[in-house]
Amino acid sequence: MGLAEWLAMILLWGASISRIRPAMRSHEQRMLWAAFTGLALSRVFTAPAVVTWMDAATGTELATLLRHLTGLASATSLLAYVEAITRRGRPSRARWIWPAALLTMGVLVTMFAVRGGRIYWVDGAHSPGATAVEGRVYLAMFDAWLMTCLASAGWMFAGYARVAPPLLRLGLVLSTIGMTAGVINRAHVMTVNLATLLDPDTTLREIPVLGRVTLLACVVGITAGTSIPACRLGVARLRHLAALRELRPLWDALTAQYPDLSLPLKVDLRARVVRRVLEIRDGMLNLTTVAEPPSSDDPARVARWVADALGAARAGHEPGVPSGRIPGPDFAGDMERETQWLRQVAKAFKQLGSGRRSASLGA
C-alpha cells in the first residue's frame, strides 16, 4: 500500500470512530457512519497482506468480493445519507436505493459463486493477470452502481449547496468535489473494462497515478465536507452547554423557591436552553407577587431585584397579585437575545451571592 492508500485508510477509520456516538441518535448519522465504516473496510480488503492471506486460505478471490460488497454498501449508505439530509421534510425521493443495491450485490455474489470464487483470473490462471469476459461484466456492474451512487449523491449535494448557509455550503461543495473525484476514479476503471470487453486486444490500461489521486481526493473531500456540519453541531452544542451552565445559579435559586417550575422532560440541548429560559421567566413572574419589578432593564439591577424578592419570599412575605410585567426588554420572540440577556442577569446574580458569602465570612 502506498502513502495515498494509508492516508485514505487513516482518514476513513478516524471518521468512522468519531461518528459512533452521533450514529446512535439519528438515522442520517447512522447512514453516514455506515458509509465511512464500509469504505474503511473496503480499504482493509485492498491491503496486499490481507488479500494474500484470505485468497490463499480460501482458494478464491474472497478479499476482492468483500472489498466490492463493502464498497457498494458504503456508496449506498452515503447516497441514503445525502437523500435524507436534503429532502427537507419532503417524502423520500429514493425508496429504490436499498432494493437496487441489494439486487446488485446479489447478482455479484451469484456471479462470484458461478465462477468458482474467481473474478479477475482467467480459467487456468494461478495469479492475477488477464481477466475473463465474465469477470469484466462483473466489474462493469460493480462500477456502474458505484458511479450511480456517487453521481446521485454529488448531484443532491450540489443542489442543496445553493440554498444552504455559508459554512454548510462550503461543506457541501467539498463533498461534491469528493463525489466528482470518486466518479472519475470509477469511470476511468470502467472505461478500461468496457474497452477490453469490446476489444480483448486493446492496449488501453488503467493509470495508477490517476486512480490513487482521485481516490484520495474522494476520501478527503467527503470526509472534510461531511465534517463541517458535524463541527457546526459541535460548536452549537458547546454554546448550549455554556448557556445552561451560566443560567444555572439563577435557575437553581428560582426553582428552589418554586419547585413546580421545573419540568422533568427529556429533550435535546437546544430545547433544554429554551425550557430553562422559560422557567426562569416564570419564576420572575412569580416574584412579582412579592416585590414590584424594577423599571430598569439593566441586568445588574434585575439580578438584585431577584435576590431581594427571593429573600422576601423565603422570609414568608405574603404573596399578592402578579404585576403581569416581567423584568427585561421586549425581545419580540427572539430567544437568542433573551437568552443572552438572562445570562448577564445570571452572572450578576451569581456575583451577588459570592459577595454576600464573602461579607458573611468577613463578619
C-alpha positions in Angstrom: 0.0 0.0 0.0 1.3 3.5 -0.9 1.1 6.7 1.0 -2.2 7.7 -0.6 -3.8 4.4 0.5 -2.5 4.7 4.0 -3.7 8.3 4.3 -7.2 7.3 3.0 -7.4 4.4 5.5 -6.4 6.6 8.4 -8.9 9.3 7.4 -11.7 6.8 6.9 -11.3 5.0 10.2 -10.9 8.3 12.1 -14.2 9.5 10.5 -15.9 6.2 11.3 -14.9 6.1 15.0 -15.7 9.8 15.5 -19.3 9.2 14.3 -20.2 6.3 16.6 -22.0 8.4 19.2 -23.9 10.6 16.7 -25.0 7.4 14.9 -26.8 6.3 18.0 -29.1 9.3 17.8 -30.3 9.7 14.2 -30.9 7.8 11.0 -28.9 10.3 9.0 -25.8 9.9 11.2 -26.2 6.1 11.1 -26.1 6.2 7.3 -23.0 8.5 7.4 -21.3 6.2 9.9 -22.1 3.2 7.7 -20.7 5.0 4.7 -17.3 5.7 6.3 -17.1 2.3 8.0 -18.0 0.4 4.8 -15.4 2.4 2.8 -12.8 1.9 5.6 -13.4 -1.9 5.5 -13.1 -1.9 1.7 -9.7 -0.4 2.0 -8.7 -3.1 4.5 -9.6 -5.8 2.0 -7.3 -4.0 -0.5 -4.2 -4.4 1.7 -1.8 -6.9 -0.1 -1.2 -8.9 3.1 -5.0 -9.3 3.8 -5.6 -10.2 0.1 -2.8 -12.7 0.0 -3.8 -14.4 3.3 -7.5 -14.5 2.5 -7.1 -15.8 -1.0 -4.6 -18.4 0.0 -6.8 -19.6 2.9 -10.0 -19.9 0.7 -8.6 -20.6 -2.7 -10.8 -17.9 -4.1 -10.8 -14.1 -4.6 -12.9 -13.6 -1.5 -11.0 -10.5 -0.4 -11.9 -8.8 -3.7 -15.6 -9.8 -3.4 -15.7 -8.4 0.2 -14.0 -5.2 -0.9 -16.6 -4.8 -3.6 -19.6 -5.6 -1.3 -18.4 -3.2 1.4 -17.7 -0.5 -1.2 -21.2 -0.9 -2.6 -22.7 -0.8 0.9 -20.6 2.4 1.7 -21.7 4.1 -1.5 -25.4 3.2 -0.9 -25.3 4.4 2.7 -23.7 7.7 1.5 -26.5 8.2 -1.0 -29.1 7.4 1.6 -27.5 9.9 3.9 -27.4 12.7 1.3 -31.0 11.9 0.3 -32.2 12.1 3.9 -30.5 15.5 4.7 -31.5 17.2 1.5 -35.2 16.1 1.4 -36.1 18.9 3.8 -39.4 17.5 5.1 -40.5 16.1 1.8 -41.3 12.3 1.3 -38.3 10.2 0.4 -37.3 10.5 -3.3 -35.2 7.4 -3.3 -37.0 4.3 -2.0 -35.2 2.5 -4.8 -31.8 2.9 -3.2 -31.5 -0.2 -1.0 -33.6 -2.6 -3.1 -31.4 -1.8 -6.1 -28.2 -2.1 -4.0 -29.2 -5.5 -2.6 -30.1 -6.7 -6.1 -26.7 -5.6 -7.4 -24.9 -7.3 -4.5 -26.9 -10.5 -5.0 -26.0 -10.6 -8.7 -22.4 -10.1 -7.9 -22.3 -12.8 -5.3 -24.1 -15.2 -7.7 -21.6 -14.5 -10.4 -18.8 -15.0 -8.0 -20.2 -18.4 -6.9 -20.9 -19.5 -10.5 -17.3 -18.5 -11.5 -16.0 -20.7 -8.7 -14.9 -17.9 -6.5 -13.0 -16.0 -9.2 -13.4 -12.5 -10.6 -10.2 -11.3 -12.2 -8.5 -14.6 -13.1 -9.0 -16.4 -16.4 -9.6 -20.1 -16.4 -6.4 -22.0 -15.5 -4.6 -18.9 -14.2 -2.8 -19.1 -10.9 -2.1 -15.4 -10.4 -3.8 -12.1 -11.1 -3.5 -11.2 -14.8 -5.8 -11.2 -17.7 -9.5 -11.1 -16.7 -12.1 -13.3 -18.3 -15.2 -11.9 -20.0 -17.4 -12.9 -17.1 -15.0 -11.0 -14.7 -15.2 -7.9 -16.9 -19.0 -8.0 -16.8 -18.9 -8.4 -13.0 -16.6 -5.4 -12.7 -18.7 -3.3 -15.1 -21.8 -3.9 -12.9 -19.9 -3.0 -9.7 -18.6 0.2 -11.2 -22.0 1.1 -12.7 -23.7 1.0 -9.3 -20.9 2.7 -7.6 -20.9 5.6 -10.1 -24.7 5.8 -9.8 -24.5 6.3 -6.1 -21.6 8.8 -6.2 -23.1 10.8 -9.1 -26.6 10.9 -7.5 -25.1 12.0 -4.1 -23.0 14.6 -5.7 -26.0 16.0 -7.6 -28.0 16.3 -4.4 -25.1 17.9 -2.5 -24.6 20.4 -5.3 -28.4 21.2 -5.5 -28.6 21.7 -1.7 -25.5 23.9 -1.6 -27.4 26.7 -3.5 -29.7 27.3 -0.6 -27.5 26.3 2.4 -26.0 28.7 4.9 -22.3 29.8 4.1 -20.4 27.4 6.3 -22.7 24.4 5.4 -22.4 25.4 1.8 -18.6 25.0 2.0 -19.0 21.5 3.3 -21.5 20.6 0.6 -19.1 22.0 -2.1 -16.2 19.9 -0.7 -18.4 16.8 -0.6 -19.5 17.5 -4.2 -15.8 17.7 -5.2 -15.2 14.4 -3.4 -18.1 12.7 -5.2 -16.8 14.0 -8.6 -13.4 12.6 -7.9 -15.0 9.3 -7.0 -16.9 9.2 -10.2 -13.7 10.0 -12.2 -12.0 7.2 -10.3 -14.6 4.6 -11.2 -15.2 5.9 -14.7 -11.6 5.5 -15.6 -11.6 1.9 -14.4 -14.9 1.1 -16.1 -13.7 2.6 -19.4 -10.8 0.1 -19.4 -13.1 -2.8 -18.6 -15.7 -1.9 -21.3 -12.9 -1.3 -23.9 -11.5 -4.8 -23.1 -14.9 -6.4 -23.4 -15.3 -4.9 -26.8 -11.7 -5.5 -27.9 -9.8 -8.1 -25.9 -6.6 -6.9 -27.7 -6.9 -3.3 -26.7 -3.8 -1.6 -25.3 -5.8 0.7 -23.0 -4.7 0.3 -19.4 -5.6 1.8 -16.1 -3.5 4.8 -15.0 -2.3 4.0 -11.4 -1.5 7.7 -10.6 -5.0 8.8 -11.6 -6.5 6.1 -9.6 -4.6 7.0 -6.4 -5.1 10.7 -6.7 -8.8 10.5 -7.4 -9.3 8.0 -4.6 -7.5 10.3 -2.1 -9.4 13.4 -3.4 -12.7 11.5 -3.0 -11.9 10.4 0.6 -10.6 13.8 1.7 -13.5 15.7 0.0 -16.2 13.6 1.5 -14.5 13.4 5.0 -13.9 17.2 5.2 -17.2 18.1 3.6 -19.3 16.0 5.9 -17.3 17.0 9.0 -18.2 20.7 8.6 -21.9 20.1 9.6 -20.6 18.0 12.5 -18.3 20.8 13.6 -21.3 23.2 13.4 -23.2 20.9 15.6 -20.3 20.6 18.0 -19.9 24.4 18.3 -23.7 24.7 18.8 -23.5 22.0 21.5 -20.7 23.9 23.3 -22.7 27.1 23.1 -25.8 25.5 24.6 -23.8 23.9 27.4 -22.3 27.2 28.2 -25.7 28.8 28.3 -27.1 26.1 30.6 -24.1 26.4 32.9 -24.3 30.2 33.2 -28.1 30.2 33.7 -27.9 27.5 36.4 -27.3 29.7 39.5 -30.4 31.8 38.7 -32.5 28.8 37.7 -31.5 26.9 40.9 -32.5 29.8 43.1 -35.9 30.2 41.4 -36.8 26.5 41.2 -35.7 26.0 44.9 -38.4 28.6 45.8 -40.9 27.5 43.2 -40.3 23.7 42.6 -43.3 23.4 40.3 -41.4 25.5 37.7 -39.1 22.6 36.7 -40.5 20.1 34.2 -38.7 16.7 34.2 -38.8 16.2 30.4 -36.1 14.6 28.4 -35.3 16.9 25.5 -32.2 17.9 23.4 -29.8 20.6 24.4 -31.3 23.3 22.4 -34.8 22.6 23.9 -33.2 22.5 27.4 -31.9 26.0 27.0 -35.3 27.3 25.8 -37.0 25.5 28.6 -34.6 26.9 31.2 -35.2 30.4 29.9 -38.9 30.0 30.1 -38.7 28.5 33.6 -36.6 31.5 34.8 -39.1 33.9 33.3 -42.0 32.1 35.0 -40.0 32.3 38.3 -39.6 36.0 37.8 -43.3 36.4 37.2 -43.9 34.6 40.5 -41.6 37.0 42.2 -43.7 40.0 41.0 -46.3 38.8 43.6 -43.7 39.6 46.3 -42.0 42.7 45.0 -42.7 45.3 42.3 -40.3 44.6 39.4 -37.7 47.3 38.6 -38.4 49.7 35.7 -34.8 49.3 34.5 -33.6 46.5 32.2 -30.1 46.7 33.5 -29.0 43.1 34.2 -27.3 44.0 37.5 -30.4 45.8 38.8 -32.7 43.0 37.7 -30.3 40.5 39.5 -30.5 42.5 42.7 -34.3 42.6 42.5 -34.4 38.8 42.0 -32.2 38.4 45.1 -34.2 40.8 47.2 -37.5 39.3 46.1 -36.3 35.8 46.8 -35.2 36.9 50.3 -38.6 38.3 50.9 -40.4 35.2 49.7 -38.2 33.0 51.9 -38.9 35.2 54.9 -42.6 34.4 54.4 -43.8 37.7 52.7 -47.4 37.3 51.9 -47.8 37.0 48.0 -50.0 39.4 46.3 -51.2 39.6 42.7 -48.6 39.2 39.8 -47.9 42.5 38.2 -48.1 40.9 34.8 -44.8 42.6 33.8 -41.6 40.5 33.8 -38.4 42.5 34.0 -36.4 42.8 30.8 -36.6 44.3 27.3 -39.2 43.4 24.7 -37.3 40.7 22.8 -40.2 40.2 20.3 -39.8 36.4 20.5 -36.1 36.5 19.8 -35.0 33.6 22.0 -31.3 34.1 21.3 -31.3 37.7 22.5 -33.4 36.8 25.5 -31.0 34.0 26.5 -28.0 36.3 26.2 -29.7 38.9 28.4 -30.6 36.3 31.0 -27.1 35.0 31.0 -26.0 38.6 32.0 -28.6 38.6 34.8 -27.5 35.2 36.0 -23.8 36.3 36.0 -24.7 39.4 38.1 -26.9 37.2 40.4 -24.0 34.8 41.0 -21.7 37.7 41.8 -24.2 39.0 44.3 -24.3 35.6 46.1 -20.5 35.5 46.1 -20.3 39.0 47.6 -22.8 38.2 50.3 -20.9 35.0 51.3 -17.6 37.0 51.4 -19.2 39.6 53.6 -20.7 36.9 55.9 -17.3 35.3 56.3 -15.6 38.7 57.0 -18.1 39.4 59.8 
